[in-house]
Amino acid sequence: MGRDFLQKLESLREHTDMSPRSDWVQKNRAALLSEIQQRVAPETPRSSSVLFSLQRLHAIFVPQRLAAVSRVALVAILSLGMAMGGWMVTVSASSNSLPSDTLRYGVKLATEKTQVIVAAATGDAASEADLHLTFAARRADELKHISGEPAYADKTASRLRESIASAEQNLESIKEKNPEKVNDVAKKITEKTTDIARDLKDAAGSFDEHAVDGAAAVKDVQNAKKAVQDAGIDAVRVLVKSDVLSGDEVKQLLEKKIGEILSDVEEIKQGVNAVTEKVADAEINASSTTISIAPQSLVASSTTVQTTTIAVSSSTEETQTLLTESEASVEKVMSLADTVGKIGESVEKGQGVVQEVKELLNVNDVDGAIEKVKLLNALTAEIEGVLADVGKTIEENKKAQAEMKARLFAEQAIVVEQAVTDSEKK
């Protein structure tokens, strides 16, 4: 039976009608291959395999709670790094910004404050003083570049004075807590204040004194320069008391400071001459305006036509107002002439102080000489301030004169027009 069965199977294999259809074979082959691919794991790249191994080791040896904390810390560090990277780019972009660039300049100032806070936290007063001097120098440089925007001079000069005052406070702190560093810091203040004062002198000359805002900016810069020079003189005093400088070195330092101030005095002399001419011109302009207004007042008051009584009355009041304002302008200019005369006397006084300083140095009275130098600096700053005020007043007076002349012209036109109308009615 077994042999018969095998023969029947053999006959079935050779029977063509019993062979599977070709489309059935292809369909089932595709299904079988798909099933095999799904059941067999894909080959893992080496890098992923290494990462998987590290993850397995991390899971085995690092507690789950610690792992969660470490992930949070890692995210925070990465976020902080990205933020700091963006911040550093912003800081770099703002380093050359000016006060008119509100956004970037704000970043610049915030960065400076951060640097000061860090230096103060470490207790390094010498580094903090150096930072304040650096920032004061930046403000001086900014003042040289905002001559076309004088409205920003006031705040910028104020920040400069604050930086200088902070540097002086640091010097006082060092004298008490770190006396071994006081000489180095005092020398640095002496040197840097000289450079800053020079930049401020250039800045003051860059503003347009013929504009009201420009004249005010000049005064702001000059006040800052006085504070800077005073700080330099005080630093010299510290060096003198520390006995690290010889008598000749002290004399050289003071003579250098005197030379800087004398340079300002020479420029003041030239400024006095220029202002004297401006005052004379302003006096002539004010007087000519008054003369022009007076006849207009007479014309208006002499009109007797009944139909124009109201118009002429109004015109007369306006003309009288102009006349009063013009007379006040003349008086103001006359007072400026007196002020300029007093400035000349102050300049002569300053030259006398210089001679006193030299005499005190000759007898080695250094403290007395330093006090006289500070007095000379204050006197020079006062003269510069008065000159700036005179210049500002002259420009304001010019503007007022121009406005009065325009109003006078309009007033004359009204009177003439009314006179023509009256004549036509006749």
C-alpha positions in Angstrom: 0.0 0.0 0.0 2.8 2.3 0.7 4.3 1.7 -2.7 1.0 2.4 -4.4 0.6 5.6 -2.4 4.0 6.9 -3.5 3.3 6.1 -7.1 0.1 8.1 -6.9 1.9 11.1 -5.4 4.5 11.0 -8.2 1.8 10.9 -10.8 0.1 14.0 -9.2 3.4 16.0 -9.3 3.8 15.3 -13.0 0.1 16.2 -13.7 0.1 19.7 -15.3 -3.5 20.5 -14.3 -2.6 20.2 -10.6 0.3 22.9 -10.7 -0.5 26.2 -8.9 -1.3 29.2 -11.0 1.6 31.6 -11.6 -0.4 34.7 -10.2 -1.1 32.8 -7.0 2.5 31.9 -6.5 3.7 35.5 -7.0 1.0 36.9 -4.6 1.9 34.5 -1.8 5.7 34.9 -2.3 5.2 38.7 -1.8 3.1 38.2 1.3 5.7 35.8 2.7 8.6 38.2 2.1 6.7 41.0 3.7 6.0 38.9 6.8 9.7 38.0 7.1 10.9 41.6 6.8 8.5 42.6 9.6 9.6 39.9 11.9 13.4 40.4 11.4 14.9 43.5 13.3 16.6 46.0 11.0 20.3 46.5 11.3 21.1 49.2 13.9 23.8 51.7 13.0 26.9 51.7 15.1 26.5 55.2 16.5 22.9 54.4 17.6 24.0 51.2 19.2 26.7 53.0 21.2 24.2 55.6 22.3 21.8 52.9 23.3 24.5 51.2 25.3 25.3 54.5 27.1 21.6 55.0 27.9 21.4 51.5 29.3 24.5 52.1 31.5 23.0 55.5 32.6 19.8 53.8 33.6 21.6 51.0 35.6 24.0 53.2 37.6 22.2 56.6 37.9 19.1 56.7 40.1 15.9 57.7 38.4 15.4 60.8 40.5 18.9 62.0 40.0 18.5 61.4 36.3 15.4 63.6 36.1 17.2 66.4 38.0 20.2 66.1 35.7 18.0 66.4 32.6 16.5 69.6 34.0 19.9 71.0 34.8 21.2 70.1 31.4 18.3 71.9 29.7 18.9 74.9 31.9 22.6 75.0 31.1 21.9 74.7 27.4 19.2 77.4 27.6 21.5 79.7 29.5 24.3 79.1 27.0 22.0 80.0 24.1 20.8 83.1 26.0 24.4 84.2 26.8 25.4 83.6 23.3 22.6 85.9 22.1 23.5 88.4 24.8 27.1 88.5 23.8 26.2 89.2 20.2 23.9 92.0 21.4 26.6 93.5 23.7 29.1 93.4 20.8 26.7 95.2 18.5 26.0 97.9 21.2 29.6 98.7 22.1 29.9 101.6 19.7 26.3 102.9 20.1 25.5 106.5 21.0 22.9 107.9 23.4 20.5 108.6 20.5 20.3 104.9 19.8 18.1 104.2 22.8 17.8 100.4 22.6 21.4 99.5 21.9 22.8 102.2 24.2 20.6 100.9 27.0 22.3 97.5 26.5 25.7 99.2 26.6 24.9 100.9 29.9 23.4 97.7 31.4 26.6 95.8 30.5 28.7 98.4 32.2 26.7 98.2 35.4 27.0 94.5 35.4 30.8 94.7 35.1 30.8 97.2 38.1 28.6 94.9 40.2 30.9 91.9 39.5 34.0 93.9 40.4 32.3 95.2 43.6 31.2 91.7 44.6 34.8 90.5 44.5 35.9 93.4 46.7 38.5 94.6 44.1 38.2 98.4 44.5 41.2 98.9 42.2 39.5 97.1 39.3 36.3 98.9 40.0 38.1 102.3 39.9 39.6 101.3 36.6 36.2 100.4 35.2 34.8 103.8 36.2 37.6 105.6 34.5 37.1 103.5 31.4 33.4 104.3 31.3 34.1 108.0 31.9 36.4 108.0 28.9 33.6 106.4 26.9 31.2 109.2 27.8 33.8 111.8 26.8 34.2 110.0 23.4 30.4 109.9 23.0 30.2 113.7 23.7 32.6 114.2 20.8 30.2 112.3 18.5 26.9 113.9 19.4 27.6 117.5 18.4 24.7 117.3 16.1 22.4 116.1 18.9 23.1 118.5 21.8 20.0 117.4 23.7 21.8 114.3 24.8 24.8 116.2 26.2 23.3 116.9 29.6 22.6 113.3 30.5 25.9 112.0 29.0 27.9 114.6 30.9 26.1 113.7 34.1 26.9 110.0 33.7 30.6 111.0 33.2 30.6 113.0 36.4 29.1 110.0 38.3 31.8 107.7 36.9 34.6 110.1 38.0 33.0 110.5 41.5 32.8 106.7 41.8 36.5 106.3 40.9 37.3 108.9 43.6 35.3 106.9 46.2 37.2 103.8 45.2 40.5 105.6 45.8 39.3 106.6 49.3 38.3 103.0 50.0 41.7 101.8 48.8 43.5 104.3 51.1 41.8 102.7 54.1 41.7 99.0 53.2 44.5 98.4 50.6 47.1 101.2 51.1 49.7 99.2 49.2 47.6 99.7 46.0 46.8 103.4 46.5 49.7 104.8 44.6 49.0 102.7 41.4 45.4 103.8 41.4 46.2 107.4 42.1 48.7 107.5 39.2 46.1 105.9 36.9 43.5 108.5 37.9 46.1 111.3 37.3 46.9 110.0 33.8 43.4 109.1 32.7 41.8 112.3 33.9 44.3 114.2 31.8 43.2 112.3 28.7 39.5 112.6 29.5 39.8 116.4 30.1 41.5 116.7 26.7 38.6 114.8 25.0 36.1 117.0 26.8 37.8 120.1 25.6 37.5 118.8 22.0 33.9 117.9 22.7 33.0 121.4 23.9 34.5 122.8 20.7 32.4 120.5 18.5 29.0 121.9 19.5 27.5 124.9 17.7 27.6 127.7 20.2 25.4 129.8 17.9 22.5 127.5 18.6 20.7 127.7 22.0 20.9 123.9 22.6 24.5 123.9 21.5 25.5 126.7 24.0 23.8 124.7 26.8 25.7 121.5 25.7 29.0 123.4 25.9 28.2 124.4 29.5 27.4 120.8 30.4 30.7 119.5 29.0 32.6 122.3 30.7 31.1 121.4 34.1 32.1 117.7 33.5 35.7 118.8 32.6 36.0 120.7 35.9 35.0 117.6 37.8 37.5 115.5 35.9 40.3 118.0 36.5 39.5 118.3 40.2 39.7 114.5 40.5 43.1 114.6 38.8 44.3 117.2 41.3 43.1 115.3 44.2 44.9 112.2 43.0 48.1 114.2 42.9 47.5 115.2 46.5 47.2 111.5 47.4 50.6 110.8 45.7 52.2 113.7 47.5 51.0 112.5 50.9 52.2 108.9 50.2 55.8 110.1 49.9 56.5 108.0 46.8 57.2 111.0 44.7 60.2 113.2 45.0 59.8 117.0 45.2 60.8 117.4 41.6 58.2 114.8 40.5 55.5 116.6 42.4 56.4 119.9 40.8 56.3 118.4 37.4 52.8 116.9 38.0 51.5 120.2 39.3 53.1 122.2 36.5 51.5 119.9 34.0 48.1 120.5 35.6 48.7 124.2 35.6 49.7 124.0 31.9 46.5 122.3 31.1 44.5 125.0 32.9 46.5 127.8 31.4 45.8 126.5 28.0 42.1 126.9 28.8 42.8 130.4 30.1 44.3 131.4 26.8 41.3 130.1 24.9 39.1 132.0 27.3 40.8 135.3 26.4 40.0 134.6 22.8 36.5 133.8 23.7 36.1 137.0 25.7 37.2 139.0 22.6 34.7 137.1 20.4 31.9 137.5 22.8 32.6 141.2 23.2 32.1 141.6 19.4 28.9 139.6 19.6 27.5 141.8 22.4 28.3 144.9 20.4 26.5 143.5 17.4 23.5 142.4 19.5 23.3 145.9 21.1 23.2 147.5 17.6 20.5 145.1 16.4 18.4 145.6 19.5 18.6 149.4 19.3 17.7 149.4 15.5 14.7 147.3 16.2 13.5 149.7 18.9 14.0 152.6 16.5 12.0 150.8 13.8 9.1 150.2 16.2 8.9 153.7 17.6 7.8 155.4 14.4 5.2 152.7 13.9 3.7 153.6 17.3 3.5 157.2 16.3 1.8 156.4 13.0 -0.8 154.2 14.6 -1.5 156.7 17.4 -1.9 159.6 15.0 -4.7 158.0 13.0 -7.9 159.8 13.6 -10.4 158.4 11.1 -13.5 157.3 13.0 -14.1 154.2 11.1 -10.7 152.7 12.0 -10.7 153.5 15.7 -10.9 149.9 16.8 -8.3 148.5 14.3 -5.9 151.3 15.1 -6.4 150.9 18.8 -5.6 147.2 18.5 -2.6 148.0 16.3 -1.3 150.6 18.8 -1.5 148.0 21.7 0.5 145.4 19.7 3.1 148.0 18.6 3.5 149.2 22.2 4.0 145.6 23.3 6.7 145.2 20.7 8.3 148.5 21.9 8.4 147.3 25.5 9.9 143.9 24.5 12.6 145.6 22.4 13.6 148.0 25.2 13.9 145.0 27.5 16.1 143.3 25.0 18.4 146.3 24.8 18.7 146.4 28.6 19.6 142.6 28.6 22.3 143.2 26.0 23.7 146.1 28.0 23.9 143.9 31.1 25.8 141.3 29.0 28.4 144.0 28.2 28.9 144.5 32.0 29.3 140.7 32.4 31.9 140.4 29.7 33.9 143.2 31.4 33.8 141.2 34.7 35.0 138.1 32.8 38.1 140.1 31.7 38.8 140.9 35.4 38.4 137.2 36.3 40.9 136.2 33.7 43.5 138.6 35.2 42.7 137.2 38.6 43.4 133.7 37.3 46.8 134.8 35.9 47.6 136.1 39.4 46.7 132.7 40.9 49.1 131.0 38.5 51.9 133.2 39.8 51.0 132.3 43.4 51.2 128.6 42.6 54.7 129.0 41.2 55.8 130.9 44.3 54.4 128.2 46.6 56.2 125.5 44.7 59.5 127.4 45.0 59.2 127.3 48.8 58.0 123.6 48.7 54.6 124.4 50.0 52.9 121.6 48.0 49.6 121.6 49.9 49.2 125.3 49.4 50.1 125.0 45.7 47.5 122.2 45.2 44.8 124.4 46.8 45.7 127.2 44.5 45.5 124.9 41.5 42.0 123.8 42.5 41.1 127.5 42.9 42.4 128.2 39.5 40.5 125.3 38.0 37.3 126.5 39.7 37.8 130.1 38.5 38.5 128.9 34.9 35.3 126.7 35.0 33.3 129.6 36.3 34.5 131.9 33.5 33.8 129.3 30.9 30.3 128.9 32.3 29.6 132.6 32.2 30.9 132.8 28.6 28.6 129.9 27.6 25.7 131.7 29.3 26.5 135.0 27.5 26.6 133.1 24.2 23.3 131.4 24.9 21.7 134.8 25.9 23.0 136.4 22.7 21.5 133.7 20.5 18.2 133.9 22.4 18.2 137.6 21.9 18.9 137.3 18.2 15.9 134.9 17.9 13.7 137.3 19.8 14.8 140.3 17.6 13.9 138.3 14.5 10.5 137.5 15.9 9.9 141.1 16.9 10.8 142.3 13.4 8.5 139.8 11.8 5.6 140.9 14.1 6.5 144.6 13.3 6.3 143.9 9.6 2.9 142.2 10.0 1.7 145.2 12.1 2.8 147.7 9.5 1.0 145.7 6.8 -2.2 145.9 8.9 -1.9 149.7 9.3 -1.2 150.2 5.6 -4.1 148.0 4.5 -6.4 149.8 6.9 -5.3 153.2 5.6 -6.0 152.1 2.0 -9.4 150.9 2.9 -10.2 154.2 4.7 -9.0 156.2 1.7 -11.3 154.2 -0.6 -14.3 154.8 1.6 -13.7 158.5 1.3 
